[in-house]
Amino acid sequence: MKQPPDEALTPGLYIVATPIGNLSDLSPRAASILAQADLIAVEDSRVTAKLLQRIGTKRPMMPYHDHNADQVRPGLVERMGTQAIALVSDAGTPLISDPGFKLVRDARAAGHMVTTIPGPCAAIAALTLAGLPTDRFFFLGFLPPKEKARADAIAEVAAIRATLILYESGPRLATALSALAAGLGDREAAVAREISKTFEECVTGTLSTLAARYADAPPKGEIVVIVGPPGEAAAPDDADIDAALAEAMTRLPVAKAAGEVAKATGLPRRDLYARAMALKGTD
């Protein structure tokens, strides 16, 4: 829906994508919508206030997040009958691993206009950086923090013939990469962080080598993990195998570490156990 710049916004819901790092990525249309909105539903008003300051405007804001969405949603939907309500998240496209789909659903059910102002999305931006297949991809959001739930979630997507995209935090990154290697096999993968910011980085390798890389050095910033589809993994070389065993032995007894790497690589467990014992003996 194209909005003439000199006319008041039509009442309804405007889903506005905001920058994931570099504030210059805010589109002129998004800036115009935010400057004219009667109310902006925000994840964190402090974050959005900085963005509004950047475009030289102040607008009324209302928190809308996981903890209050059920309470404030009916009021927001009612106001859409006479007001232009913008929905933003702290960064990127609203609804992508953020609350919002129920607001869109209820706005449509009430007969209100709903439109989107597209823009940055960390998941898509990371996919373009990774150098992995882009013809089919599946977004997982965040993996569960508990070990069994995480393993179950990974098992559910193991057979999907598509590149996988997920978000993760720095402190949990190495554990998540190891769990992905155990559940999916040692596929090619990429870790992208700080996209569009000064220290943007995209590191590629197999899941096991990436897990070893970040085991003792959790990265900072917003992190996206991209995992190649089945059949795209490179055959692990001796260095990859040793790195995977060394990382697994920081968390598990030798026998279980060998079993985890055997499951991830398809190599004989007996051979990996002998290799792990040799590695342990050289410590």
C-alpha positions as CSV (number, residue, x, y, z in Angstrom):
1,M,0.0,0.0,0.0
2,K,1.6,3.2,-1.1
3,Q,0.9,6.2,1.1
4,P,1.0,9.7,-0.4
5,P,3.5,11.7,1.7
6,D,1.3,14.7,2.3
7,E,-1.9,12.8,3.4
8,A,-2.7,11.4,6.8
9,L,-2.2,7.7,7.2
10,T,-5.2,5.5,6.7
11,P,-6.3,3.9,10.0
12,G,-5.1,0.4,10.5
13,L,-2.0,-1.6,11.3
14,Y,1.4,-0.9,9.7
15,I,4.1,-3.6,10.2
16,V,7.3,-1.7,10.0
17,A,10.8,-3.3,9.5
18,T,13.6,-1.4,11.3
19,P,17.4,-1.7,10.9
20,I,19.2,-4.7,12.4
21,G,22.3,-2.7,13.0
22,N,23.1,0.2,10.6
23,L,20.4,2.9,11.2
24,S,20.9,4.1,7.6
25,D,19.1,0.9,6.5
26,L,15.7,2.4,7.6
27,S,13.8,3.0,4.3
28,P,12.4,6.4,3.5
29,R,8.9,4.9,3.5
30,A,9.4,3.3,6.9
31,A,10.6,6.6,8.3
32,S,7.6,8.4,6.9
33,I,5.2,5.9,8.4
34,L,6.8,6.1,11.8
35,A,6.8,9.9,11.7
36,Q,3.0,10.0,10.9
37,A,1.7,7.1,13.0
38,D,-0.7,7.9,15.8
39,L,0.8,5.3,18.0
40,I,3.8,2.9,17.7
41,A,3.6,-0.5,19.4
42,V,7.2,-1.3,20.5
43,E,9.2,-4.1,22.0
44,D,11.4,-1.6,24.0
45,S,10.6,2.1,24.0
46,R,14.2,3.0,24.7
47,V,15.4,1.3,21.5
48,T,12.7,2.8,19.3
49,A,13.2,6.2,20.9
50,K,16.8,6.2,19.5
51,L,15.5,5.4,16.0
52,L,12.9,8.1,16.2
53,Q,15.5,10.6,17.3
54,R,17.6,9.6,14.3
55,I,14.8,10.6,11.9
56,G,14.0,13.7,13.9
57,T,10.6,12.9,15.3
58,K,8.7,11.9,18.5
59,R,5.6,9.7,18.5
60,P,3.5,8.1,21.3
61,M,4.7,4.6,22.0
62,M,3.1,1.6,23.8
63,P,5.0,-1.6,24.9
64,Y,3.9,-4.7,23.0
65,H,5.9,-7.9,23.9
66,D,5.5,-11.4,25.1
67,H,4.7,-10.4,28.7
68,N,1.8,-8.0,28.0
69,A,0.5,-8.8,24.5
70,D,-2.7,-10.6,25.6
71,Q,-3.6,-7.6,27.8
72,V,-2.9,-4.7,25.4
73,R,-3.9,-6.4,22.1
74,P,-7.7,-5.8,22.3
75,G,-7.1,-2.1,23.0
76,L,-4.7,-1.8,20.1
77,V,-7.1,-3.5,17.7
78,E,-9.9,-1.2,18.8
79,R,-7.8,1.9,18.2
80,M,-7.0,0.7,14.6
81,G,-10.6,1.7,13.7
82,T,-9.7,5.4,13.9
83,Q,-5.9,5.5,14.2
84,A,-2.8,4.4,12.3
85,I,-0.9,2.0,14.6
86,A,2.7,1.0,13.7
87,L,4.2,-2.2,15.0
88,V,8.0,-2.5,15.3
89,S,10.5,-4.8,17.0
90,D,13.8,-3.8,18.5
91,A,15.5,-4.7,15.2
92,G,14.5,-6.3,11.9
93,T,11.1,-7.4,10.7
94,P,8.3,-7.7,13.3
95,L,6.8,-11.2,13.8
96,I,10.1,-13.0,12.9
97,S,10.9,-14.6,16.3
98,D,8.9,-11.7,17.9
99,P,5.3,-11.4,19.0
100,G,2.8,-10.0,16.5
101,F,1.0,-12.6,14.5
102,K,-2.0,-12.6,16.8
103,L,-2.2,-8.8,16.5
104,V,-2.2,-9.2,12.7
105,R,-4.8,-12.0,12.9
106,D,-7.1,-10.0,15.2
107,A,-6.8,-6.8,13.2
108,R,-7.8,-8.7,10.0
109,A,-10.7,-10.3,11.9
110,A,-11.9,-6.9,13.0
111,G,-11.9,-5.7,9.4
112,H,-9.0,-3.2,9.7
113,M,-6.5,-2.4,7.0
114,V,-3.2,-4.3,7.5
115,T,-0.1,-3.5,5.5
116,T,3.7,-4.1,5.7
117,I,6.6,-1.9,5.2
118,P,9.4,-4.4,4.3
119,G,13.0,-4.1,5.2
120,P,15.9,-5.7,7.1
121,C,15.6,-9.3,8.4
122,A,18.6,-10.9,10.1
123,A,17.6,-14.4,9.0
124,I,17.5,-13.4,5.3
125,A,20.6,-11.2,5.5
126,A,22.6,-14.1,7.0
127,L,21.4,-16.5,4.4
128,T,22.8,-14.2,1.7
129,L,26.2,-14.2,3.4
130,A,26.6,-17.9,4.1
131,G,27.3,-19.2,0.6
132,L,24.9,-22.2,1.2
133,P,21.9,-23.2,-0.9
134,T,19.2,-20.6,-1.0
135,D,16.5,-22.2,-3.2
136,R,14.8,-23.8,-0.1
137,F,15.2,-22.7,3.5
138,F,13.5,-23.4,6.8
139,F,13.5,-21.0,9.8
140,L,13.7,-22.5,13.3
141,G,13.8,-19.4,15.4
142,F,15.6,-20.2,18.7
143,L,16.3,-23.8,19.8
144,P,15.0,-24.8,23.2
145,P,17.6,-24.3,26.0
146,K,17.1,-27.7,27.7
147,E,19.1,-30.6,26.2
148,K,16.3,-33.1,25.5
149,A,13.9,-30.5,24.1
150,R,16.7,-29.1,21.9
151,A,17.6,-32.6,20.6
152,D,13.9,-33.3,19.9
153,A,13.6,-30.0,18.0
154,I,16.6,-30.8,15.9
155,A,15.4,-34.4,15.2
156,E,12.1,-32.9,13.8
157,V,14.0,-31.0,11.1
158,A,16.8,-33.5,10.3
159,A,15.1,-34.9,7.2
160,I,14.1,-31.5,5.7
161,R,15.9,-31.0,2.5
162,A,16.5,-27.3,2.9
163,T,19.0,-24.9,4.4
164,L,18.2,-24.3,8.1
165,I,18.2,-20.9,9.7
166,L,18.2,-20.3,13.4
167,Y,19.0,-17.6,16.0
168,E,21.2,-18.2,19.0
169,S,22.9,-16.4,21.8
170,G,26.7,-16.2,22.3
171,P,26.9,-18.2,25.5
172,R,24.8,-21.0,24.1
173,L,26.3,-21.0,20.6
174,A,29.0,-23.8,21.0
175,T,26.5,-26.1,22.7
176,A,23.9,-25.5,20.0
177,L,26.4,-26.2,17.2
178,S,27.5,-29.4,18.9
179,A,23.8,-30.5,19.3
180,L,23.2,-29.7,15.6
181,A,26.2,-31.8,14.6
182,A,25.0,-34.7,16.7
183,G,21.4,-34.5,15.4
184,L,22.0,-33.6,11.8
185,G,25.5,-34.9,10.9
186,D,28.5,-32.7,10.4
187,R,27.0,-30.5,7.8
188,E,28.4,-27.3,6.3
189,A,27.3,-24.3,8.2
190,A,27.9,-20.6,8.9
191,V,27.8,-18.3,11.9
192,A,26.9,-14.7,11.1
193,R,26.9,-11.9,13.6
194,E,26.7,-8.2,13.9
195,I,25.2,-8.0,10.4
196,S,25.4,-4.4,8.9
197,K,27.5,-3.2,11.9
198,T,31.1,-2.3,12.1
199,F,32.3,-5.8,13.2
200,E,30.1,-7.8,10.9
201,E,31.4,-11.4,10.6
202,C,30.4,-14.6,8.8
203,V,32.5,-17.7,9.7
204,T,32.0,-20.8,7.7
205,G,32.9,-24.5,8.3
206,T,31.4,-27.7,9.4
207,L,29.2,-27.8,12.5
208,S,31.9,-29.6,14.6
209,T,34.7,-27.2,13.6
210,L,32.5,-24.2,14.4
211,A,31.5,-25.7,17.7
212,A,35.2,-26.1,18.5
213,R,36.0,-22.6,17.4
214,Y,33.4,-21.0,19.8
215,A,33.7,-23.5,22.7
216,D,36.1,-21.3,24.7
217,A,35.3,-18.0,23.0
218,P,31.6,-17.2,23.0
219,P,31.0,-14.4,20.5
220,K,29.1,-11.2,21.3
221,G,26.3,-9.7,19.3
222,E,23.2,-10.9,17.5
223,I,23.9,-14.4,16.0
224,V,22.4,-16.3,13.1
225,V,23.3,-19.9,12.4
226,I,22.9,-21.2,8.8
227,V,23.1,-25.0,8.3
228,G,23.3,-26.6,4.9
229,P,20.8,-29.2,3.8
230,P,21.3,-33.0,3.9
231,G,24.0,-34.2,1.6
232,E,25.8,-30.8,1.5
233,A,28.3,-31.7,4.3
234,A,32.0,-32.0,3.4
235,A,33.7,-35.2,4.5
236,P,35.4,-34.5,7.8
237,D,39.2,-34.6,7.6
238,D,41.5,-35.7,10.5
239,A,41.7,-32.1,11.9
240,D,37.9,-31.8,11.9
241,I,37.5,-35.2,13.6
242,D,40.1,-34.3,16.3
243,A,38.5,-30.9,16.9
244,A,35.0,-32.5,17.2
245,L,36.4,-35.1,19.7
246,A,38.3,-32.5,21.7
247,E,35.2,-30.3,22.0
248,A,32.9,-33.2,22.9
249,M,35.4,-34.4,25.6
250,T,35.1,-31.0,27.4
251,R,31.4,-32.0,28.1
252,L,31.3,-35.8,28.1
253,P,33.3,-38.8,29.2
254,V,35.5,-40.3,26.4
255,A,33.1,-43.1,25.5
256,K,30.1,-40.8,25.2
257,A,32.1,-38.2,23.3
258,A,33.2,-40.9,20.8
259,G,29.5,-41.9,20.4
260,E,28.4,-38.3,19.8
261,V,31.0,-37.8,17.1
262,A,30.2,-41.2,15.6
263,K,26.6,-40.3,15.2
264,A,27.5,-36.9,13.7
265,T,30.0,-38.2,11.2
266,G,29.0,-41.8,10.5
267,L,32.5,-43.0,11.4
268,P,32.9,-46.2,13.5
269,R,32.5,-45.6,17.2
270,R,35.3,-48.0,18.1
271,D,37.8,-46.1,15.9
272,L,36.7,-42.8,17.3
273,Y,37.1,-44.1,20.9
274,A,40.7,-45.1,20.2
275,R,41.3,-41.8,18.6
276,A,39.8,-39.9,21.6
277,M,41.9,-41.9,24.0
278,A,45.0,-41.0,22.0
279,L,44.1,-37.4,22.1
280,K,43.5,-37.5,25.8
281,G,46.8,-39.2,26.3
282,T,48.6,-36.2,24.6
283,D,47.0,-33.6,26.9
